[in-house]
């Protein structure tokens, strides 16, 4: 499905169907990416804050790094999840 971490193939190599069904199709993957990032970041931040693992400014720096790096890491997984979610609810003919 992916040429590299950030760039997708346009078509499935097996059946030739287009991965991007319409312009903006993969905007929906942002729901998955944002949701996973926000939930895990909030849980980690709250845990670190209340257990006093570090000063608040230090935690904030970690949180900023987290919300930049984790969505980049999740990008292909979120797109795959979105494509499969779409296929499950609105199957293609071929
Ligand atoms: Zn295919």
PDB file of the backbone (N, CA, C, O) and the ligand in Angstrom, with CONECT records:
HET     ZN  A 101       1
ATOM      1  N   UNK A   1       0.821  -1.197   0.000  1.00  0.00           N
ATOM      2  CA  UNK A   1       0.000   0.000   0.000  1.00  0.00           C
ATOM      3  C   UNK A   1       0.867   1.264   0.000  1.00  0.00           C
ATOM      4  O   UNK A   1       0.469   2.293  -0.546  1.00  0.00           O
ATOM      5  N   UNK A   2       2.076   1.180   0.627  1.00  0.00           N
ATOM      6  CA  UNK A   2       2.931   2.351   0.754  1.00  0.00           C
ATOM      7  C   UNK A   2       4.246   2.177   0.014  1.00  0.00           C
ATOM      8  O   UNK A   2       4.863   1.112   0.035  1.00  0.00           O
ATOM      9  N   UNK A   3       4.664   3.279  -0.655  1.00  0.00           N
ATOM     10  CA  UNK A   3       5.971   3.287  -1.319  1.00  0.00           C
ATOM     11  C   UNK A   3       7.057   3.517  -0.272  1.00  0.00           C
ATOM     12  O   UNK A   3       8.101   2.866  -0.292  1.00  0.00           O
ATOM     13  N   UNK A   4       6.797   4.449   0.639  1.00  0.00           N
ATOM     14  CA  UNK A   4       7.651   4.635   1.815  1.00  0.00           C
ATOM     15  C   UNK A   4       6.737   5.072   2.966  1.00  0.00           C
ATOM     16  O   UNK A   4       5.514   4.974   2.859  1.00  0.00           O
ATOM     17  N   UNK A   5       7.323   5.550   4.056  1.00  0.00           N
ATOM     18  CA  UNK A   5       6.510   5.815   5.247  1.00  0.00           C
ATOM     19  C   UNK A   5       5.398   6.831   4.993  1.00  0.00           C
ATOM     20  O   UNK A   5       4.328   6.747   5.595  1.00  0.00           O
ATOM     21  N   UNK A   6       5.657   7.804   4.088  1.00  0.00           N
ATOM     22  CA  UNK A   6       4.702   8.885   3.897  1.00  0.00           C
ATOM     23  C   UNK A   6       4.003   8.877   2.539  1.00  0.00           C
ATOM     24  O   UNK A   6       2.979   9.540   2.377  1.00  0.00           O
ATOM     25  N   UNK A   7       4.529   8.149   1.571  1.00  0.00           N
ATOM     26  CA  UNK A   7       3.975   8.194   0.217  1.00  0.00           C
ATOM     27  C   UNK A   7       3.330   6.856  -0.133  1.00  0.00           C
ATOM     28  O   UNK A   7       3.925   5.790   0.023  1.00  0.00           O
ATOM     29  N   UNK A   8       2.086   6.955  -0.614  1.00  0.00           N
ATOM     30  CA  UNK A   8       1.337   5.749  -0.967  1.00  0.00           C
ATOM     31  C   UNK A   8       1.441   5.461  -2.454  1.00  0.00           C
ATOM     32  O   UNK A   8       1.688   6.365  -3.253  1.00  0.00           O
ATOM     33  N   UNK A   9       1.254   4.209  -2.821  1.00  0.00           N
ATOM     34  CA  UNK A   9       1.027   3.868  -4.216  1.00  0.00           C
ATOM     35  C   UNK A   9      -0.372   4.358  -4.584  1.00  0.00           C
ATOM     36  O   UNK A   9      -1.266   4.403  -3.739  1.00  0.00           O
ATOM     37  N   UNK A  10      -0.551   4.723  -5.853  1.00  0.00           N
ATOM     38  CA  UNK A  10      -1.870   5.194  -6.265  1.00  0.00           C
ATOM     39  C   UNK A  10      -2.866   4.048  -6.393  1.00  0.00           C
ATOM     40  O   UNK A  10      -4.052   4.201  -6.102  1.00  0.00           O
ATOM     41  N   UNK A  11      -2.362   2.897  -6.835  1.00  0.00           N
ATOM     42  CA  UNK A  11      -3.250   1.760  -7.084  1.00  0.00           C
ATOM     43  C   UNK A  11      -2.776   0.521  -6.346  1.00  0.00           C
ATOM     44  O   UNK A  11      -1.596   0.382  -6.026  1.00  0.00           O
ATOM     45  N   UNK A  12      -3.702  -0.360  -6.086  1.00  0.00           N
ATOM     46  CA  UNK A  12      -3.371  -1.656  -5.508  1.00  0.00           C
ATOM     47  C   UNK A  12      -2.603  -2.474  -6.545  1.00  0.00           C
ATOM     48  O   UNK A  12      -3.071  -2.609  -7.675  1.00  0.00           O
ATOM     49  N   UNK A  13      -1.437  -3.022  -6.195  1.00  0.00           N
ATOM     50  CA  UNK A  13      -0.675  -3.814  -7.161  1.00  0.00           C
ATOM     51  C   UNK A  13      -1.375  -5.130  -7.547  1.00  0.00           C
ATOM     52  O   UNK A  13      -1.068  -5.701  -8.594  1.00  0.00           O
ATOM     53  N   UNK A  14      -2.284  -5.601  -6.738  1.00  0.00           N
ATOM     54  CA  UNK A  14      -2.985  -6.857  -7.022  1.00  0.00           C
ATOM     55  C   UNK A  14      -4.169  -6.654  -7.967  1.00  0.00           C
ATOM     56  O   UNK A  14      -4.263  -7.317  -9.000  1.00  0.00           O
ATOM     57  N   UNK A  15      -5.074  -5.738  -7.612  1.00  0.00           N
ATOM     58  CA  UNK A  15      -6.322  -5.602  -8.369  1.00  0.00           C
ATOM     59  C   UNK A  15      -6.420  -4.291  -9.145  1.00  0.00           C
ATOM     60  O   UNK A  15      -7.316  -4.133  -9.975  1.00  0.00           O
ATOM     61  N   UNK A  16      -5.510  -3.344  -8.886  1.00  0.00           N
ATOM     62  CA  UNK A  16      -5.503  -2.096  -9.642  1.00  0.00           C
ATOM     63  C   UNK A  16      -6.492  -1.045  -9.174  1.00  0.00           C
ATOM     64  O   UNK A  16      -6.607   0.007  -9.804  1.00  0.00           O
ATOM     65  N   UNK A  17      -7.207  -1.298  -8.090  1.00  0.00           N
ATOM     66  CA  UNK A  17      -8.174  -0.288  -7.624  1.00  0.00           C
ATOM     67  C   UNK A  17      -7.421   0.911  -7.036  1.00  0.00           C
ATOM     68  O   UNK A  17      -6.347   0.765  -6.453  1.00  0.00           O
ATOM     69  N   UNK A  18      -8.012   2.097  -7.205  1.00  0.00           N
ATOM     70  CA  UNK A  18      -7.387   3.308  -6.671  1.00  0.00           C
ATOM     71  C   UNK A  18      -7.565   3.362  -5.161  1.00  0.00           C
ATOM     72  O   UNK A  18      -8.666   3.146  -4.653  1.00  0.00           O
ATOM     73  N   UNK A  19      -6.483   3.650  -4.443  1.00  0.00           N
ATOM     74  CA  UNK A  19      -6.600   3.751  -2.984  1.00  0.00           C
ATOM     75  C   UNK A  19      -7.360   5.011  -2.595  1.00  0.00           C
ATOM     76  O   UNK A  19      -8.175   4.989  -1.673  1.00  0.00           O
ATOM     77  N   UNK A  20      -7.092   6.115  -3.299  1.00  0.00           N
ATOM     78  CA  UNK A  20      -7.779   7.369  -2.994  1.00  0.00           C
ATOM     79  C   UNK A  20      -9.038   7.437  -3.839  1.00  0.00           C
ATOM     80  O   UNK A  20      -8.983   7.806  -5.012  1.00  0.00           O
ATOM     81  N   UNK A  21     -10.163   7.085  -3.253  1.00  0.00           N
ATOM     82  CA  UNK A  21     -11.421   6.984  -3.990  1.00  0.00           C
ATOM     83  C   UNK A  21     -11.868   8.304  -4.593  1.00  0.00           C
ATOM     84  O   UNK A  21     -12.427   8.341  -5.689  1.00  0.00           O
ATOM     85  N   UNK A  22     -11.617   9.383  -3.874  1.00  0.00           N
ATOM     86  CA  UNK A  22     -12.021  10.718  -4.328  1.00  0.00           C
ATOM     87  C   UNK A  22     -11.062  11.712  -3.701  1.00  0.00           C
ATOM     88  O   UNK A  22     -10.375  11.376  -2.737  1.00  0.00           O
ATOM     89  N   UNK A  23     -10.999  12.947  -4.233  1.00  0.00           N
ATOM     90  CA  UNK A  23     -10.103  13.937  -3.628  1.00  0.00           C
ATOM     91  C   UNK A  23     -10.450  14.145  -2.150  1.00  0.00           C
ATOM     92  O   UNK A  23     -11.616  14.305  -1.791  1.00  0.00           O
ATOM     93  N   UNK A  24      -9.436  14.140  -1.317  1.00  0.00           N
ATOM     94  CA  UNK A  24      -9.654  14.340   0.115  1.00  0.00           C
ATOM     95  C   UNK A  24     -10.079  13.095   0.854  1.00  0.00           C
ATOM     96  O   UNK A  24     -10.434  13.160   2.031  1.00  0.00           O
ATOM     97  N   UNK A  25     -10.049  11.956   0.178  1.00  0.00           N
ATOM     98  CA  UNK A  25     -10.507  10.696   0.788  1.00  0.00           C
ATOM     99  C   UNK A  25      -9.797  10.410   2.108  1.00  0.00           C
ATOM    100  O   UNK A  25     -10.419   9.972   3.077  1.00  0.00           O
ATOM    101  N   UNK A  26      -8.495  10.661   2.136  1.00  0.00           N
ATOM    102  CA  UNK A  26      -7.725  10.275   3.322  1.00  0.00           C
ATOM    103  C   UNK A  26      -7.790  11.302   4.453  1.00  0.00           C
ATOM    104  O   UNK A  26      -7.121  11.139   5.473  1.00  0.00           O
ATOM    105  N   UNK A  27      -8.585  12.352   4.283  1.00  0.00           N
ATOM    106  CA  UNK A  27      -8.782  13.265   5.422  1.00  0.00           C
ATOM    107  C   UNK A  27      -9.388  12.508   6.602  1.00  0.00           C
ATOM    108  O   UNK A  27      -9.146  12.843   7.761  1.00  0.00           O
ATOM    109  N   UNK A  28     -10.177  11.488   6.288  1.00  0.00           N
ATOM    110  CA  UNK A  28     -10.792  10.698   7.352  1.00  0.00           C
ATOM    111  C   UNK A  28      -9.772   9.985   8.216  1.00  0.00           C
ATOM    112  O   UNK A  28     -10.041   9.707   9.385  1.00  0.00           O
ATOM    113  N   UNK A  29      -8.598   9.682   7.662  1.00  0.00           N
ATOM    114  CA  UNK A  29      -7.576   8.999   8.465  1.00  0.00           C
ATOM    115  C   UNK A  29      -7.078   9.898   9.592  1.00  0.00           C
ATOM    116  O   UNK A  29      -6.528   9.414  10.581  1.00  0.00           O
ATOM    117  N   UNK A  30      -7.271  11.200   9.441  1.00  0.00           N
ATOM    118  CA  UNK A  30      -6.847  12.134  10.492  1.00  0.00           C
ATOM    119  C   UNK A  30      -7.644  11.890  11.769  1.00  0.00           C
ATOM    120  O   UNK A  30      -7.125  12.109  12.864  1.00  0.00           O
ATOM    121  N   UNK A  31      -8.902  11.437  11.655  1.00  0.00           N
ATOM    122  CA  UNK A  31      -9.684  11.130  12.854  1.00  0.00           C
ATOM    123  C   UNK A  31      -8.983  10.066  13.685  1.00  0.00           C
ATOM    124  O   UNK A  31      -8.859  10.185  14.904  1.00  0.00           O
ATOM    125  N   UNK A  32      -8.525   9.017  12.992  1.00  0.00           N
ATOM    126  CA  UNK A  32      -7.820   7.951  13.708  1.00  0.00           C
ATOM    127  C   UNK A  32      -6.508   8.466  14.289  1.00  0.00           C
ATOM    128  O   UNK A  32      -6.201   8.236  15.459  1.00  0.00           O
ATOM    129  N   UNK A  33      -5.740   9.165  13.459  1.00  0.00           N
ATOM    130  CA  UNK A  33      -4.436   9.639  13.891  1.00  0.00           C
ATOM    131  C   UNK A  33      -4.568  10.607  15.064  1.00  0.00           C
ATOM    132  O   UNK A  33      -3.877  10.470  16.074  1.00  0.00           O
ATOM    133  N   UNK A  34      -5.448  11.573  14.922  1.00  0.00           N
ATOM    134  CA  UNK A  34      -5.642  12.557  15.981  1.00  0.00           C
ATOM    135  C   UNK A  34      -6.185  11.897  17.254  1.00  0.00           C
ATOM    136  O   UNK A  34      -5.714  12.180  18.356  1.00  0.00           O
ATOM    137  N   UNK A  35      -7.159  11.032  17.096  1.00  0.00           N
ATOM    138  CA  UNK A  35      -7.768  10.384  18.256  1.00  0.00           C
ATOM    139  C   UNK A  35      -6.768   9.568  19.053  1.00  0.00           C
ATOM    140  O   UNK A  35      -6.699   9.680  20.277  1.00  0.00           O
ATOM    141  N   UNK A  36      -5.994   8.749  18.359  1.00  0.00           N
ATOM    142  CA  UNK A  36      -5.001   7.909  19.046  1.00  0.00           C
ATOM    143  C   UNK A  36      -3.948   8.791  19.715  1.00  0.00           C
ATOM    144  O   UNK A  36      -3.560   8.548  20.858  1.00  0.00           O
ATOM    145  N   UNK A  37      -3.489   9.815  18.995  1.00  0.00           N
ATOM    146  CA  UNK A  37      -2.467  10.708  19.556  1.00  0.00           C
ATOM    147  C   UNK A  37      -3.003  11.453  20.770  1.00  0.00           C
ATOM    148  O   UNK A  37      -2.330  11.519  21.799  1.00  0.00           O
ATOM    149  N   UNK A  38      -4.202  12.014  20.668  1.00  0.00           N
ATOM    150  CA  UNK A  38      -4.755  12.814  21.764  1.00  0.00           C
ATOM    151  C   UNK A  38      -5.010  11.966  23.002  1.00  0.00           C
ATOM    152  O   UNK A  38      -4.688  12.373  24.118  1.00  0.00           O
ATOM    153  N   UNK A  39      -5.590  10.786  22.802  1.00  0.00           N
ATOM    154  CA  UNK A  39      -5.912   9.933  23.956  1.00  0.00           C
ATOM    155  C   UNK A  39      -4.646   9.458  24.665  1.00  0.00           C
ATOM    156  O   UNK A  39      -4.555   9.533  25.890  1.00  0.00           O
ATOM    157  N   UNK A  40      -3.663   8.966  23.893  1.00  0.00           N
ATOM    158  CA  UNK A  40      -2.435   8.461  24.521  1.00  0.00           C
ATOM    159  C   UNK A  40      -1.626   9.596  25.143  1.00  0.00           C
ATOM    160  O   UNK A  40      -1.045   9.436  26.216  1.00  0.00           O
ATOM    161  N   UNK A  41      -1.589  10.752  24.461  1.00  0.00           N
ATOM    162  CA  UNK A  41      -0.826  11.883  25.006  1.00  0.00           C
ATOM    163  C   UNK A  41      -1.452  12.376  26.304  1.00  0.00           C
ATOM    164  O   UNK A  41      -0.743  12.674  27.265  1.00  0.00           O
ATOM    165  N   UNK A  42      -2.769  12.461  26.334  1.00  0.00           N
ATOM    166  CA  UNK A  42      -3.453  12.913  27.539  1.00  0.00           C
ATOM    167  C   UNK A  42      -3.204  11.949  28.697  1.00  0.00           C
ATOM    168  O   UNK A  42      -2.914  12.377  29.814  1.00  0.00           O
ATOM    169  N   UNK A  43      -3.318  10.652  28.430  1.00  0.00           N
ATOM    170  CA  UNK A  43      -3.093   9.655  29.479  1.00  0.00           C
ATOM    171  C   UNK A  43      -1.658   9.717  29.996  1.00  0.00           C
ATOM    172  O   UNK A  43      -1.422   9.681  31.204  1.00  0.00           O
ATOM    173  N   UNK A  44      -0.703   9.811  29.072  1.00  0.00           N
ATOM    174  CA  UNK A  44       0.700   9.880  29.489  1.00  0.00           C
ATOM    175  C   UNK A  44       0.996  11.166  30.256  1.00  0.00           C
ATOM    176  O   UNK A  44       1.683  11.156  31.278  1.00  0.00           O
ATOM    177  N   UNK A  45       0.466  12.265  29.745  1.00  0.00           N
ATOM    178  CA  UNK A  45       0.732  13.548  30.411  1.00  0.00           C
ATOM    179  C   UNK A  45       0.136  13.576  31.810  1.00  0.00           C
ATOM    180  O   UNK A  45       0.796  13.995  32.760  1.00  0.00           O
ATOM    181  N   UNK A  46      -1.108  13.132  31.939  1.00  0.00           N
ATOM    182  CA  UNK A  46      -1.761  13.132  33.247  1.00  0.00           C
ATOM    183  C   UNK A  46      -1.011  12.219  34.223  1.00  0.00           C
ATOM    184  O   UNK A  46      -0.796  12.574  35.382  1.00  0.00           O
ATOM    185  N   UNK A  47      -0.618  11.038  33.732  1.00  0.00           N
ATOM    186  CA  UNK A  47       0.145  10.116  34.584  1.00  0.00           C
ATOM    187  C   UNK A  47       1.448  10.766  35.040  1.00  0.00           C
ATOM    188  O   UNK A  47       1.774  10.758  36.227  1.00  0.00           O
ATOM    189  N   UNK A  48       2.188  11.328  34.087  1.00  0.00           N
ATOM    190  CA  UNK A  48       3.475  11.948  34.418  1.00  0.00           C
ATOM    191  C   UNK A  48       3.287  13.149  35.336  1.00  0.00           C
ATOM    192  O   UNK A  48       4.097  13.385  36.232  1.00  0.00           O
ATOM    193  N   UNK A  49       2.226  13.900  35.112  1.00  0.00           N
ATOM    194  CA  UNK A  49       1.979  15.099  35.933  1.00  0.00           C
ATOM    195  C   UNK A  49       1.629  14.729  37.374  1.00  0.00           C
ATOM    196  O   UNK A  49       2.192  15.281  38.319  1.00  0.00           O
ATOM    197  N   UNK A  50       0.702  13.798  37.530  1.00  0.00           N
ATOM    198  CA  UNK A  50       0.255  13.478  38.882  1.00  0.00           C
ATOM    199  C   UNK A  50       1.248  12.615  39.650  1.00  0.00           C
ATOM    200  O   UNK A  50       1.254  12.627  40.881  1.00  0.00           O
ATOM    201  N   UNK A  51       2.082  11.869  38.941  1.00  0.00           N
ATOM    202  CA  UNK A  51       3.128  11.111  39.626  1.00  0.00           C
ATOM    203  C   UNK A  51       4.405  11.936  39.760  1.00  0.00           C
ATOM    204  O   UNK A  51       5.408  11.463  40.295  1.00  0.00           O
ATOM    205  N   UNK A  52       4.357  13.176  39.267  1.00  0.00           N
ATOM    206  CA  UNK A  52       5.470  14.120  39.385  1.00  0.00           C
ATOM    207  C   UNK A  52       6.781  13.540  38.867  1.00  0.00           C
ATOM    208  O   UNK A  52       7.804  13.549  39.552  1.00  0.00           O
ATOM    209  N   UNK A  53       6.721  13.037  37.644  1.00  0.00           N
ATOM    210  CA  UNK A  53       7.926  12.474  37.029  1.00  0.00           C
ATOM    211  C   UNK A  53       8.925  13.564  36.660  1.00  0.00           C
ATOM    212  O   UNK A  53      10.131  13.321  36.613  1.00  0.00           O
ATOM    213  N   UNK A  54       8.413  14.774  36.396  1.00  0.00           N
ATOM    214  CA  UNK A  54       9.287  15.887  36.028  1.00  0.00           C
ATOM    215  C   UNK A  54       8.529  17.186  36.233  1.00  0.00           C
ATOM    216  O   UNK A  54       7.332  17.181  36.519  1.00  0.00           O
ATOM    217  N   UNK A  55       9.234  18.297  36.085  1.00  0.00           N
ATOM    218  CA  UNK A  55       8.565  19.593  36.185  1.00  0.00           C
ATOM    219  C   UNK A  55       7.621  19.784  35.014  1.00  0.00           C
ATOM    220  O   UNK A  55       7.779  19.173  33.957  1.00  0.00           O
ATOM    221  N   UNK A  56       6.633  20.648  35.225  1.00  0.00           N
ATOM    222  CA  UNK A  56       5.612  20.837  34.204  1.00  0.00           C
ATOM    223  C   UNK A  56       6.191  21.333  32.881  1.00  0.00           C
ATOM    224  O   UNK A  56       5.740  20.902  31.820  1.00  0.00           O
ATOM    225  N   UNK A  57       7.183  22.233  32.917  1.00  0.00           N
ATOM    226  CA  UNK A  57       7.792  22.723  31.677  1.00  0.00           C
ATOM    227  C   UNK A  57       8.484  21.603  30.921  1.00  0.00           C
ATOM    228  O   UNK A  57       8.435  21.557  29.691  1.00  0.00           O
ATOM    229  N   UNK A  58       9.119  20.715  31.639  1.00  0.00           N
ATOM    230  CA  UNK A  58       9.775  19.568  31.007  1.00  0.00           C
ATOM    231  C   UNK A  58       8.734  18.654  30.376  1.00  0.00           C
ATOM    232  O   UNK A  58       8.905  18.188  29.250  1.00  0.00           O
ATOM    233  N   UNK A  59       7.651  18.401  31.113  1.00  0.00           N
ATOM    234  CA  UNK A  59       6.576  17.563  30.570  1.00  0.00           C
ATOM    235  C   UNK A  59       5.984  18.183  29.310  1.00  0.00           C
ATOM    236  O   UNK A  59       5.650  17.481  28.356  1.00  0.00           O
ATOM    237  N   UNK A  60       5.860  19.510  29.320  1.00  0.00           N
ATOM    238  CA  UNK A  60       5.324  20.205  28.148  1.00  0.00           C
ATOM    239  C   UNK A  60       6.222  20.003  26.933  1.00  0.00           C
ATOM    240  O   UNK A  60       5.725  19.806  25.824  1.00  0.00           O
ATOM    241  N   UNK A  61       7.530  20.050  27.127  1.00  0.00           N
ATOM    242  CA  UNK A  61       8.470  19.826  26.017  1.00  0.00           C
ATOM    243  C   UNK A  61       8.319  18.401  25.467  1.00  0.00           C
ATOM    244  O   UNK A  61       8.317  18.191  24.254  1.00  0.00           O
ATOM    245  N   UNK A  62       8.194  17.439  26.368  1.00  0.00           N
ATOM    246  CA  UNK A  62       7.967  16.057  25.933  1.00  0.00           C
ATOM    247  C   UNK A  62       6.640  15.935  25.189  1.00  0.00           C
ATOM    248  O   UNK A  62       6.548  15.239  24.177  1.00  0.00           O
ATOM    249  N   UNK A  63       5.624  16.607  25.692  1.00  0.00           N
ATOM    250  CA  UNK A  63       4.300  16.541  25.057  1.00  0.00           C
ATOM    251  C   UNK A  63       4.344  17.134  23.652  1.00  0.00           C
ATOM    252  O   UNK A  63       3.736  16.592  22.729  1.00  0.00           O
ATOM    253  N   UNK A  64       5.056  18.237  23.488  1.00  0.00           N
ATOM    254  CA  UNK A  64       5.177  18.853  22.157  1.00  0.00           C
ATOM    255  C   UNK A  64       5.892  17.897  21.203  1.00  0.00           C
ATOM    256  O   UNK A  64       5.464  17.712  20.064  1.00  0.00           O
ATOM    257  N   UNK A  65       6.975  17.297  21.672  1.00  0.00           N
ATOM    258  CA  UNK A  65       7.675  16.317  20.838  1.00  0.00           C
ATOM    259  C   UNK A  65       6.784  15.138  20.490  1.00  0.00           C
ATOM    260  O   UNK A  65       6.808  14.631  19.368  1.00  0.00           O
ATOM    261  N   UNK A  66       5.999  14.712  21.466  1.00  0.00           N
ATOM    262  CA  UNK A  66       5.094  13.574  21.267  1.00  0.00           C
ATOM    263  C   UNK A  66       4.069  13.861  20.180  1.00  0.00           C
ATOM    264  O   UNK A  66       3.843  13.028  19.302  1.00  0.00           O
ATOM    265  N   UNK A  67       3.441  15.050  20.236  1.00  0.00           N
ATOM    266  CA  UNK A  67       2.383  15.355  19.268  1.00  0.00           C
ATOM    267  C   UNK A  67       2.933  15.683  17.877  1.00  0.00           C
ATOM    268  O   UNK A  67       2.161  15.813  16.927  1.00  0.00           O
ATOM    269  N   UNK A  68       4.255  15.818  17.744  1.00  0.00           N
ATOM    270  CA  UNK A  68       4.858  15.972  16.419  1.00  0.00           C
ATOM    271  C   UNK A  68       5.284  14.610  15.880  1.00  0.00           C
ATOM    272  O   UNK A  68       5.028  14.291  14.719  1.00  0.00           O
ATOM    273  N   UNK A  69       5.935  13.806  16.726  1.00  0.00           N
ATOM    274  CA  UNK A  69       6.515  12.543  16.249  1.00  0.00           C
ATOM    275  C   UNK A  69       5.488  11.416  16.122  1.00  0.00           C
ATOM    276  O   UNK A  69       5.522  10.658  15.153  1.00  0.00           O
ATOM    277  N   UNK A  70       4.588  11.302  17.080  1.00  0.00           N
ATOM    278  CA  UNK A  70       3.651  10.172  17.070  1.00  0.00           C
ATOM    279  C   UNK A  70       2.701  10.203  15.859  1.00  0.00           C
ATOM    280  O   UNK A  70       2.497   9.160  15.239  1.00  0.00           O
ATOM    281  N   UNK A  71       2.116  11.352  15.500  1.00  0.00           N
ATOM    282  CA  UNK A  71       1.276  11.349  14.289  1.00  0.00           C
ATOM    283  C   UNK A  71       2.056  10.977  13.027  1.00  0.00           C
ATOM    284  O   UNK A  71       1.514  10.330  12.132  1.00  0.00           O
ATOM    285  N   UNK A  72       3.328  11.385  12.952  1.00  0.00           N
ATOM    286  CA  UNK A  72       4.148  11.001  11.797  1.00  0.00           C
ATOM    287  C   UNK A  72       4.359   9.485  11.786  1.00  0.00           C
ATOM    288  O   UNK A  72       4.333   8.856  10.728  1.00  0.00           O
ATOM    289  N   UNK A  73       4.568   8.905  12.970  1.00  0.00           N
ATOM    290  CA  UNK A  73       4.718   7.453  13.080  1.00  0.00           C
ATOM    291  C   UNK A  73       3.415   6.736  12.731  1.00  0.00           C
ATOM    292  O   UNK A  73       3.436   5.694  12.075  1.00  0.00           O
ATOM    293  N   UNK A  74       2.290   7.286  13.165  1.00  0.00           N
ATOM    294  CA  UNK A  74       0.990   6.634  12.959  1.00  0.00           C
ATOM    295  C   UNK A  74       0.430   6.821  11.550  1.00  0.00           C
ATOM    296  O   UNK A  74      -0.527   6.145  11.170  1.00  0.00           O
ATOM    297  N   UNK A  75       1.012   7.725  10.780  1.00  0.00           N
ATOM    298  CA  UNK A  75       0.463   8.082   9.471  1.00  0.00           C
ATOM    299  C   UNK A  75       0.079   6.870   8.602  1.00  0.00           C
ATOM    300  O   UNK A  75      -1.073   6.791   8.177  1.00  0.00           O
ATOM    301  N   UNK A  76       0.988   5.928   8.321  1.00  0.00           N
ATOM    302  CA  UNK A  76       0.576   4.810   7.459  1.00  0.00           C
ATOM    303  C   UNK A  76      -0.461   3.894   8.102  1.00  0.00           C
ATOM    304  O   UNK A  76      -1.306   3.322   7.412  1.00  0.00           O
ATOM    305  N   UNK A  77      -0.393   3.756   9.425  1.00  0.00           N
ATOM    306  CA  UNK A  77      -1.363   2.903  10.115  1.00  0.00           C
ATOM    307  C   UNK A  77      -2.752   3.537  10.080  1.00  0.00           C
ATOM    308  O   UNK A  77      -3.751   2.845   9.885  1.00  0.00           O
ATOM    309  N   UNK A  78      -2.810   4.854  10.270  1.00  0.00           N
ATOM    310  CA  UNK A  78      -4.095   5.559  10.242  1.00  0.00           C
ATOM    311  C   UNK A  78      -4.716   5.495   8.842  1.00  0.00           C
ATOM    312  O   UNK A  78      -5.926   5.316   8.708  1.00  0.00           O
ATOM    313  N   UNK A  79      -3.891   5.642   7.806  1.00  0.00           N
ATOM    314  CA  UNK A  79      -4.424   5.563   6.438  1.00  0.00           C
ATOM    315  C   UNK A  79      -4.898   4.151   6.112  1.00  0.00           C
ATOM    316  O   UNK A  79      -5.940   3.976   5.481  1.00  0.00           O
ATOM    317  N   UNK A  80      -4.146   3.153   6.535  1.00  0.00           N
ATOM    318  CA  UNK A  80      -4.561   1.771   6.307  1.00  0.00           C
ATOM    319  C   UNK A  80      -5.863   1.475   7.029  1.00  0.00           C
ATOM    320  O   UNK A  80      -6.765   0.842   6.481  1.00  0.00           O
ATOM    321  N   UNK A  81      -5.946   1.939   8.263  1.00  0.00           N
ATOM    322  CA  UNK A  81      -7.155   1.739   9.064  1.00  0.00           C
ATOM    323  C   UNK A  81      -8.347   2.417   8.399  1.00  0.00           C
ATOM    324  O   UNK A  81      -9.431   1.838   8.331  1.00  0.00           O
ATOM    325  N   UNK A  82      -8.153   3.643   7.907  1.00  0.00           N
ATOM    326  CA  UNK A  82      -9.223   4.379   7.256  1.00  0.00           C
ATOM    327  C   UNK A  82      -9.668   3.666   5.982  1.00  0.00           C
ATOM    328  O   UNK A  82     -10.866   3.520   5.743  1.00  0.00           O
ATOM    329  N   UNK A  83      -8.715   3.219   5.162  1.00  0.00           N
ATOM    330  CA  UNK A  83      -9.054   2.531   3.918  1.00  0.00           C
ATOM    331  C   UNK A  83      -9.832   1.253   4.193  1.00  0.00           C
ATOM    332  O   UNK A  83     -10.781   0.933   3.476  1.00  0.00           O
ATOM    333  N   UNK A  84      -9.434   0.521   5.231  1.00  0.00           N
ATOM    334  CA  UNK A  84     -10.144  -0.709   5.576  1.00  0.00           C
ATOM    335  C   UNK A  84     -11.512  -0.422   6.185  1.00  0.00           C
ATOM    336  O   UNK A  84     -12.473  -1.149   5.933  1.00  0.00           O
ATOM    337  N   UNK A  85     -11.597   0.632   6.981  1.00  0.00           N
ATOM    338  CA  UNK A  85     -12.874   1.069   7.541  1.00  0.00           C
ATOM    339  C   UNK A  85     -13.840   1.413   6.413  1.00  0.00           C
ATOM    340  O   UNK A  85     -15.006   1.020   6.438  1.00  0.00           O
ATOM    341  N   UNK A  86     -13.338   2.154   5.420  1.00  0.00           N
ATOM    342  CA  UNK A  86     -14.168   2.528   4.274  1.00  0.00           C
ATOM    343  C   UNK A  86     -14.591   1.302   3.472  1.00  0.00           C
ATOM    344  O   UNK A  86     -15.739   1.193   3.040  1.00  0.00           O
ATOM    345  N   UNK A  87     -13.647   0.384   3.281  1.00  0.00           N
ATOM    346  CA  UNK A  87     -13.955  -0.833   2.521  1.00  0.00           C
ATOM    347  C   UNK A  87     -15.004  -1.682   3.244  1.00  0.00           C
ATOM    348  O   UNK A  87     -15.848  -2.319   2.614  1.00  0.00           O
ATOM    349  N   UNK A  88     -14.935  -1.679   4.574  1.00  0.00           N
ATOM    350  CA  UNK A  88     -15.890  -2.472   5.348  1.00  0.00           C
ATOM    351  C   UNK A  88     -17.303  -1.890   5.220  1.00  0.00           C
ATOM    352  O   UNK A  88     -18.271  -2.638   5.084  1.00  0.00           O
ATOM    353  N   UNK A  89     -17.422  -0.563   5.262  1.00  0.00           N
ATOM    354  CA  UNK A  89     -18.739   0.074   5.262  1.00  0.00           C
ATOM    355  C   UNK A  89     -19.279   0.365   3.878  1.00  0.00           C
ATOM    356  O   UNK A  89     -20.492   0.455   3.687  1.00  0.00           O
ATOM    357  N   UNK A  90     -18.379   0.514   2.902  1.00  0.00           N
ATOM    358  CA  UNK A  90     -18.805   0.844   1.541  1.00  0.00           C
ATOM    359  C   UNK A  90     -17.929   0.052   0.561  1.00  0.00           C
ATOM    360  O   UNK A  90     -17.059   0.626  -0.093  1.00  0.00           O
ATOM    361  N   UNK A  91     -18.156  -1.266   0.460  1.00  0.00           N
ATOM    362  CA  UNK A  91     -17.274  -2.115  -0.343  1.00  0.00           C
ATOM    363  C   UNK A  91     -17.247  -1.733  -1.833  1.00  0.00           C
ATOM    364  O   UNK A  91     -18.253  -1.315  -2.405  1.00  0.00           O
ATOM    365  N   UNK A  92     -16.074  -1.889  -2.431  1.00  0.00           N
ATOM    366  CA  UNK A  92     -15.937  -1.661  -3.871  1.00  0.00           C
ATOM    367  C   UNK A  92     -16.370  -2.923  -4.599  1.00  0.00           C
ATOM    368  O   UNK A  92     -16.408  -4.015  -4.033  1.00  0.00           O
ATOM    369  N   UNK A  93     -16.694  -2.734  -5.871  1.00  0.00           N
ATOM    370  CA  UNK A  93     -17.103  -3.875  -6.670  1.00  0.00           C
ATOM    371  C   UNK A  93     -15.926  -4.793  -7.022  1.00  0.00           C
ATOM    372  O   UNK A  93     -16.069  -6.016  -7.040  1.00  0.00           O
ATOM    373  N   UNK A  94     -14.756  -4.189  -7.305  1.00  0.00           N
ATOM    374  CA  UNK A  94     -13.603  -5.023  -7.653  1.00  0.00           C
ATOM    375  C   UNK A  94     -12.459  -4.756  -6.718  1.00  0.00           C
ATOM    376  O   UNK A  94     -11.397  -5.364  -6.851  1.00  0.00           O
TER     377      UNK A  94
HETATM  378 ZN    ZN A 101      -6.444  -4.720  -4.363  1.00  0.00          ZN
END
